């Protein structure tokens, strides 16, 4: 899966499962110089998600990456 596809799936997860507003996601996406892996941390650092939501995101990322690797 390409990084762009992974990013789209992450955004969909954030909006659909965690109800993160599109405006919050857009705020963090204004930093394209940062690595993709920093995205969840920036949401938390800016106070846009809770620590519990951050843990759910990391769990989702872990599951998603493992699932992608198993398809290879």
C-alpha positions, -999 to 999 in steps of 0.1 A, spaced: 0 0 0 14 34 -10 19 61 17 -9 81 0 -33 53 3 -23 47 40 -28 84 47 -63 83 32 -72 53 53 -59 70 84 -79 102 77 -110 80 71 -104 62 104 -99 95 123 -132 110 109 -154 79 110 -142 61 141 -129 89 163 -151 117 150 -121 140 146 -133 172 128 -119 177 92 -107 211 104 -84 195 130 -70 171 105 -64 199 80 -45 219 106 -20 191 110 -18 184 73 -4 219 68 29 205 79 39 184 49 75 185 58 69 163 88 70 125 84 37 106 82 44 89 115 43 123 133 7 129 122 -10 113 153 15 129 177 8 163 163 -29 158 167 -23 150 204 3 178 209 -21 204 196 -48 191 219 -70 179 191 -72 143 204 -70 127 239 -44 103 250 -69 75 247 -76 84 211 -39 85 204 -36 50 217 -64 39 194 -47 55 165 -14 37 172 -33 4 176 -50 10 143 -17 19 126 -1 -12 140 -29 -35 129 -31 -17 95 7 -20 88 8 -57 99 -22 -65 77 -5 -48 47 27 -67 54 9 -100 55 -6 -93 20 29 -92 5 
